[in-house]
């Protein structure tokens, strides 16, 4: 007996759709900064990036 119960199938799946690769920082830089110029030391994108990283690390208020 020269047969097997395994079936070999070849799937032809379409290529995955290309997703524009932008970083979180680049996305946050696109936001408008509503703060006044006076007293502004850091870019809004930097502050928001650090807040996101802190939440991912488990920081709670």
MOPE-V289641 format. One line per field, one symbol per residue. ss: DSSP state (h for helix, s for strand, l for the rest). psi: psi as a letter, one per 40 degrees, with the letter a starting at -180 (. if undefined). A space follows every 10 residues. Layout:
# MOPE-V289641
ss=???
psi=???
This chain:
# MOPE-V289641
ss=llllllllll llllllllll lllhhhhhhl llllllllll lllhhhhhhh hhhhhhllll l
psi=hgiiehhhih hgiiiiihhh hiidddddde iiheiidheh diiddddddd ddddddeehi .
